[in-house]
Amino acid sequence: MNMTQARRGDLKTNKQTYSPRRVQDYLTIAFFLAPAFILFLVFLVYPIFRSVYFSLFNWNGLGPAVDFIGLDNFKQILTDTIFMRAVGDCLLIVVLSLCLQLPLALALAIMVGRDLPGRAFFRTIFFMPYVLSEVITAIIWLGLLNPDPSRGFINALLILIPGIQAQTFLSNIHEVMACVFIVLTWKYFGLHLLLYLAGLQNIPKEVEEAALIDGANKWQLTHHITIPLLGSTIRTTIYLSVLGSLTQFPLVWIMTKGGPVNASEVMATYMYRFAFVRFQLGYGSAVALVMLLICLAFSVGFLRLAGQPDYLGGI
């Protein structure tokens, strides 16, 4: 009897699982997901596979790819000193972002706190540069850094100081990356600040008040309470900052085009130069795949290493 009852229960479960109502729900879900899935296949998955194909050819983008060269494009990438310099410049932006940009944004967010008068206006001022596109940002800073004091605002201020002459910021191989990083910080500092401020709003005041009652000072409160509870927000900003630094293109290309003498070359400008300026699309496809692998390796590694509990979310 028990076996018979168990089989009847399984049949009832299967009937419930494949009931017309459930099938209709699955069809509805598939119907709404289908457009996004098709777009994902057409504009992301398909181009990746085509890039893999073209990376094996010496192809200029005109006509079919027939000059098969195997992995020679990848060998050239790994032995090209300019590409290695581009990787180094990307890593420099990553290090500066993690060591300067994010800590400054976090420190300012903690200092501002929750109760600063006019904090909405304060947030708006810092967030406004992020609203601008990177193209507009680059054009604005090209004007500010113009070496002609009659056109460049910064040089117009510098020449007012006795003994200081107008500077050619973007033409100096020793200063160009610093200028690029300053512009990137100006644009993205407000985004990270706003994320940290939003994270601070989610920290219960009772936790901080309890720590103060127990005798914790401001430093101990920040180090042992505030920063650990901001862990998920900090991990998010690190993730966004590193990926953004590795794939940075429009701002660098418009401001310097990777110059002078490849001093500000990054991986994206290197790829664009070969693919769409020199029309070596096979080589450019190989560079794009290398960039994809680097970003994918970082994403997988970071998500595995940074998978720590979210104390506020309970996960």
C-alpha positions in Angstrom: 0.0 0.0 0.0 2.8 2.4 0.8 4.4 1.9 -2.6 1.1 2.4 -4.3 0.4 5.6 -2.4 3.9 6.9 -3.2 3.4 6.3 -6.9 0.1 8.1 -6.8 1.7 11.0 -5.0 4.4 11.2 -7.7 1.8 11.2 -10.4 -0.1 14.0 -8.7 3.2 16.0 -8.4 4.0 15.5 -12.1 0.4 16.6 -13.0 0.9 19.7 -10.9 4.3 20.4 -12.4 3.0 20.1 -16.0 -0.3 21.7 -15.4 -1.6 24.0 -18.2 -1.3 26.9 -15.8 2.4 26.2 -15.1 3.1 25.6 -18.8 1.4 28.9 -19.7 3.6 30.7 -17.1 6.7 29.2 -18.6 5.7 30.3 -22.1 5.0 33.8 -20.8 8.4 34.0 -19.2 10.1 32.7 -22.4 8.1 35.2 -24.5 9.3 38.2 -22.4 12.9 36.9 -22.2 13.2 36.0 -25.9 13.9 39.6 -27.2 16.6 40.2 -24.6 18.1 36.8 -25.2 18.1 37.3 -29.0 19.8 40.7 -28.6 22.4 39.2 -26.3 23.2 36.5 -28.9 23.3 38.9 -31.8 25.2 41.8 -30.3 27.5 40.0 -27.8 27.9 36.3 -28.3 28.0 36.4 -32.1 30.6 39.2 -32.3 32.9 37.4 -29.8 32.9 34.2 -32.0 33.5 36.3 -35.1 36.4 38.1 -33.4 37.8 34.7 -32.5 37.6 33.7 -36.2 39.1 36.9 -37.6 41.9 36.9 -35.1 43.3 33.9 -36.9 43.7 35.9 -40.1 45.7 38.7 -41.5 42.5 40.7 -42.5 42.0 44.3 -43.4 38.2 44.3 -43.2 37.7 44.4 -47.0 36.5 41.2 -48.6 36.6 37.7 -47.1 39.3 36.7 -44.7 41.6 34.3 -46.6 45.1 34.9 -45.3 45.1 32.4 -42.4 48.1 33.0 -40.0 46.9 31.0 -37.0 48.1 32.3 -33.6 50.7 34.8 -35.1 48.5 37.8 -34.1 48.6 36.7 -30.5 52.4 36.1 -30.6 52.8 39.6 -32.0 50.7 41.0 -29.2 52.7 39.4 -26.5 56.0 40.5 -28.0 55.0 44.1 -28.8 56.5 46.5 -26.3 53.9 49.2 -27.1 51.1 46.8 -26.1 53.0 45.9 -22.9 53.3 49.6 -22.2 49.5 50.0 -22.8 48.9 47.2 -20.3 51.2 49.0 -17.9 49.3 52.3 -18.3 46.0 50.5 -17.6 47.5 49.0 -14.5 48.8 52.4 -13.4 45.3 53.8 -13.7 44.0 50.8 -11.7 46.6 51.3 -8.9 46.1 55.1 -8.7 42.3 54.6 -8.6 42.5 52.0 -5.8 45.1 53.9 -3.8 43.9 57.5 -4.3 40.5 57.9 -5.9 38.5 55.4 -3.9 40.1 56.0 -0.5 39.6 59.8 -0.9 35.9 59.3 -1.9 35.4 57.0 1.1 37.1 59.3 3.5 35.1 62.3 2.3 31.8 60.3 2.5 32.6 59.3 6.1 33.5 62.9 7.0 30.3 64.2 5.4 28.2 61.6 7.2 24.5 61.8 7.4 23.8 65.1 9.0 25.7 67.6 7.0 23.6 70.7 6.2 22.9 71.0 2.5 24.2 67.5 1.8 21.8 67.1 -1.2 23.4 70.2 -2.9 26.9 68.8 -2.0 26.1 65.4 -3.6 24.7 67.1 -6.7 27.9 69.2 -7.2 30.2 66.2 -7.0 27.9 64.0 -9.1 27.5 66.4 -12.0 30.8 65.5 -13.8 29.7 61.9 -13.9 26.5 62.9 -15.8 28.6 64.4 -18.6 29.7 62.0 -21.3 33.3 61.1 -21.6 33.5 62.9 -24.9 32.3 66.2 -23.4 34.5 65.7 -20.4 37.6 65.3 -22.7 36.7 68.4 -24.7 36.3 70.5 -21.6 39.7 69.4 -20.2 41.3 69.9 -23.6 40.3 73.5 -23.3 41.4 73.8 -19.7 44.8 72.3 -20.4 45.4 74.2 -23.6 49.1 75.3 -23.6 48.1 78.7 -25.0 47.5 80.9 -21.9 44.9 83.0 -23.9 42.9 79.8 -24.4 43.7 77.5 -21.5 42.3 78.4 -18.2 44.9 76.5 -16.1 47.9 78.1 -17.9 46.2 81.5 -17.7 46.3 81.0 -13.9 49.9 79.6 -13.8 51.5 82.5 -15.6 50.1 84.8 -12.9 52.5 83.2 -10.5 56.0 84.8 -10.8 58.6 82.4 -12.2 56.2 79.9 -13.7 55.6 79.6 -17.4 52.8 78.0 -19.4 53.0 74.2 -19.3 52.4 71.7 -22.2 50.6 69.1 -20.0 49.4 66.7 -22.6 52.6 67.0 -24.7 54.9 66.0 -21.8 55.5 62.3 -21.6 56.1 62.6 -17.9 52.9 64.5 -17.1 50.4 63.1 -19.6 49.3 60.1 -17.5 48.9 62.2 -14.4 46.7 64.6 -16.4 44.6 61.7 -17.7 44.2 60.3 -14.1 43.2 63.7 -12.8 40.5 64.0 -15.4 39.3 60.5 -14.7 39.1 61.3 -11.0 37.2 64.5 -11.7 34.6 62.6 -13.6 34.2 59.4 -11.5 34.9 60.7 -8.0 31.3 61.8 -7.5 30.0 58.4 -8.5 32.0 56.6 -5.9 31.3 59.3 -3.3 27.5 58.9 -3.9 27.8 55.1 -3.6 29.6 55.4 -0.3 27.1 57.9 1.0 24.2 55.6 0.0 26.0 52.8 1.8 26.3 54.9 4.9 22.6 55.6 4.9 22.0 51.8 5.2 24.0 51.5 8.3 21.6 51.5 11.3 22.3 54.4 13.7 21.7 52.1 16.6 24.8 50.1 15.8 27.0 53.2 15.9 25.3 54.6 19.0 25.9 51.3 20.8 29.6 51.4 19.9 29.9 55.0 21.2 28.1 54.0 24.4 30.6 51.1 24.9 33.4 53.6 24.7 34.6 53.5 21.1 36.2 56.6 19.7 35.7 58.0 16.2 38.7 56.0 14.8 37.5 52.7 16.3 34.0 53.4 15.2 35.1 54.0 11.6 37.6 51.1 11.5 35.6 48.4 13.3 32.0 49.4 12.5 31.5 51.7 9.5 34.1 50.2 7.0 33.1 46.5 7.6 29.4 47.4 7.2 30.3 49.2 3.9 32.1 46.0 2.7 29.7 45.2 -0.1 29.7 48.8 -1.4 33.5 49.0 -1.3 33.7 45.8 -3.3 31.3 47.1 -5.8 33.3 50.3 -6.3 36.6 48.4 -6.6 35.0 46.1 -9.2 33.6 49.0 -11.3 36.8 51.0 -11.0 39.1 48.3 -12.1 37.0 47.2 -15.1 36.5 50.9 -16.1 40.3 51.5 -15.9 41.1 48.4 -18.0 38.6 49.3 -20.8 39.0 53.1 -20.7 38.9 54.5 -24.3 37.0 57.7 -25.3 38.5 60.1 -22.8 42.1 59.0 -23.5 41.6 58.9 -27.3 40.1 62.3 -27.6 42.6 64.0 -25.2 45.9 62.3 -26.3 45.2 59.6 -28.9 47.7 57.5 -26.9 50.5 60.0 -27.3 52.9 61.6 -27.1 55.1 58.8 -28.2 52.7 56.2 -26.8 53.1 57.7 -23.3 49.4 57.5 -22.6 48.6 54.4 -24.7 46.0 52.1 -23.1 44.7 48.7 -24.4 41.6 50.2 -25.9 43.4 52.9 -27.8 45.9 50.3 -29.0 43.2 48.1 -30.3 41.3 51.0 -32.0 44.5 52.2 -33.6 45.2 48.9 -35.3 41.6 47.9 -36.1 40.1 51.2 -37.3 43.0 53.5 -38.1 45.5 51.1 -39.7 42.7 48.7 -40.9 44.4 45.6 -39.4 41.1 44.1 -38.2 42.5 40.7 -37.7 45.1 42.0 -35.3 42.6 44.3 -33.7 40.3 41.3 -33.1 43.1 39.5 -31.4 43.8 42.5 -29.1 40.1 42.7 -28.3 40.1 39.1 -27.3 43.1 39.6 -25.1 41.3 42.5 -23.4 38.3 40.3 -22.9 40.4 37.5 -21.3 42.1 40.0 -19.0 38.7 41.5 -17.9 37.1 38.0 -17.6 40.0 36.7 -15.5 39.8 39.7 -13.2 36.0 39.4 -12.9 36.1 35.7 -12.1 39.0 36.0 -9.7 37.6 39.0 -7.9 34.1 37.6 -7.5 35.6 34.4 -6.0 38.0 36.2 -3.7 35.6 38.9 -2.6 32.7 36.7 -1.9 32.5 37.7 1.7 29.3 38.0 3.8 27.2 41.1 3.6 26.7 42.0 7.2 23.8 44.3 6.5 22.1 41.9 4.1 22.6 38.8 6.1 24.2 36.9 3.2 
